[in-house]
Amino acid sequence: MTYGAMRRAVIGLPVTVSSAILPAGLWGCYDDETHVILIDRRLTYTAKRCTLVHELLHWRHGDTGCANNSSKVEIRTRRQTALLLIDPAELALAERMYDDDLWSIAEELNVTTQVLTDYRAMLNTSRIKERFFINA
């Protein structure tokens, strides 16, 4: 789904999505008190798409306040964002097409390199856990 289609799909939900110029380094934010999501209008449509999914997940979970990137809430949200936006079959095809070119793979999947990196990190964590439990 494109960013525009996602914005249209949100209409009618009890959350408002708006564009704004946000402080440097902040792509989006969710305010639980007002149920408002702000997306930085200077982002690419791909970045807006990923940010919107991320902030919608914060809304869905009723998260309050901004957390740092290493908080449990933020890690959960980043993982769920990656799972929602990346199809494993499409990823496998893109990896065959572009070898290990992270930027090209992300572009093919219409996600940011951060979302792709988060997805790959989850795969690596799952593989490590599988080896640990299989060899135990």
Buried (B, 14 or more C-beta within 10 A) or exposed (E): EEBEEBBEEBEEEEBBBEBEEBEEEEBBBBBBEEEBBBBBEEBEEBBBBBBBBBBBBBBEBEBEEEBEEEEEBBBBBBBBBBBBBBEEEEBEBBBEEBEEEEEBBBBBBBBBEBBBBBBBBBEEEEEEEEEEEEEE
